[in-house]
Amino acid sequence: MAIIELHDVSKLYGFGDATTLALDEINLSVLESEFIAIMGPSGSGKSTLMNIIGLLDRPTYGSYTLSNRSVAKLRPNQQARIRRDKIGFVFQSYNLLPKLTVIDNVALPLAYRGVSAVRRLKLASAMLERIGLAERQYFMPRQLSGGQTQSVAIARALINNPAIIIADEPTGNLDSDSSLLIMELLSEIHKMGTTILLVTHNAELTRYATRVLFMSDGAIVHEEQTNLGELAPIFRRNIYGITVKTEDDDLAGVSALMKAIPAIEVPSTKKPRKPSNHWNKKTNTGRRRS
Amino acid sequence: MKLMTVNHIKIALKSIRQSRWRSLMTMLGVIIGISSVVTIVSLGEGVKHQIVGQINNLGNNLITVRPGNINTNTTSGALGVFNIFAGLNDSSLLTIHDAQIIQQTPGVRLAVPLSVITGPIQTNQQVYDTIPVIGSTPDIPTVLNQSLQYGVFYSSSNNITNGAVLGQNVANELFPSTSALGHSFTFHGESFVVLGVLNQFDIAPLSIEADFNNVIFIPYSVAQQIDPNGNSLYEILVKPAHLSSTKSVVNKIQNNLLVAHHGEQDFSVFTQADELTAANKILNLLTDLIGAIAAISLLVGGIGIMNVMLVAVTERTQEIGIRKALGATNRQIVNQFLTEAIVISTYGGLLGIIVSVLINVTLRILTDLQPALSWQVMLLATGVSIIVGVVFGITPAIKAARKDPIDSLRYQ
């Protein structure tokens, strides 16, 4: 059963001449307990799509149905309640509240639900134990490593037993060991039946996904099913099917893979020193729509 | 909602502790406003208590007759022209003859003339210039409801004509090392022997009654002989026969004296209650003034809180975004920031109360004032500071709640 249904969803920013098309008539149907990896260069509309699915933003056009319920006419407070009860966010920059302890951070969504203080702490403590950070519960976020911080953020996202986890580049700031830890954690959550939407630049991470979407210029240009534990077939075929117009577009795609390989610096504006992998080949296969 | 509020209070208290200086500066306006209001109100209450104490002490049926027109009731209803120097006005006179008229008025038990004589007082050790000497009859302790600490009062049957009775402060000043009893002093060439010392009078500030702790009483007949002003009186104190008849006695004295003075109102008859009214008027004026200053201070303090909260809302934009992403409703965000503003202002209010308690203690130690701090005033001050928090915290809180979650999350 489809938990998320997007039909011709568009998102525009700005007015008049300065209008930017962030999403261009997206059609997407996500089934329950799918693990979807979303890839694409910077500015391709991945985050905008996540914000709309996560009810942080509204589409300019098109309809969005979440659990068979149209969300177009929901008031902000109703949206907040759905965010609280059904959706868990994991951000690239962790977004823990720096002034709260680990356990208070994890317990925060429960507080907005009106759970009593004692029960909040009990549930948060159990959740931290589940992710293996029981002994860190009274630490402040700044006292944790990147991987631990993101684990805490995942614990916070999970505390209300959401149906959907939206993870926007959760491993973007992490080294490969920590990335592995986080992905294993997400994979475990997925096995328990939670739908996961993962935005990533790291092709390796598609091994955890059941479906991979490729986005470019606000549209889903390609999508395919993958088997768990395997790379998306498209990577195996050495094809990356997006329009590469400029060098920057190119680098945006490259930088992600480079990050996953330790000991090589991520180039910011220059070309990578060693253009050895297939990412750099401009295999312009044209723009495709799914 | 309630659970969240407790949480918000905890967070707010924590953030106050974390940035002590900034919080203190923010609260300063509220602290000044609340402490000045609480202090002035408790001062006023204290003075009222003292006046009531004095009235009870002197007897609330004591009637005072003074020369000059001391009018407590102006037609405008504003603060009465209460001329406390009226008794020193030479043009209007009150004489022993008036005292006799009053004594003969029905309902009057005692009418005691008081004449004030000034001049140097010489003891064996020193000369004192500033102690007023009051010539009065032996009935004065009865009228003033006062007893002697020790010794006896001079009386007409005493053979010692030049006997004197001292107020307690004078006794301590003139004869600091020994008991004043039996000592003598010279005044206007006459030698006086101290026969007794009166107990301490409760004298209130803002009272127009003379401070009898600081005077020397000598027999009226002696005073008449040495008084350079002749037979003019400072005042006549009257004790009515019955407590309930005070008002009618006042009217009768007024009428009789008016006749004796050929219809000219160059004297005043007033009771202790009139004194309280006069003191109240002065106090109310003072309270209004300080109240206005305090209101301005609270306004400035409130604007300070609003300012700091607006900055906090901007500083914590990302936090707002995170909280919204986690499911906080707009109302919960409003609650959070409003609670913080209220906590800051209430904290300031409580500090203000503490400051005013310190001021009160200092005043009690350093002055004769006895401010009375009541829990009602403290409660009211706390209430006012909470209101300041609500009024000036609501705008920043609404601003926080209206922030767009995505923009807030991206805010660095």
Interface residues (C-beta under 8 A of the other chain):
Chain A: N51 G54 L56 D57 P76 N77 A80 R81 R83 R84 D85 F89 F91 N95 L97 K99 L100 L108 P109 A111 Y112 R113 G114 V115 S116 A117 R156 N160
Chain B: M1 L3 M4 V6 N7 I11 K14 S15 Q18 Q318 E319 G321 I322 R323 K324 A325 L326 G327 A328 T329 N330 R331 Q332 P405 I406 L409
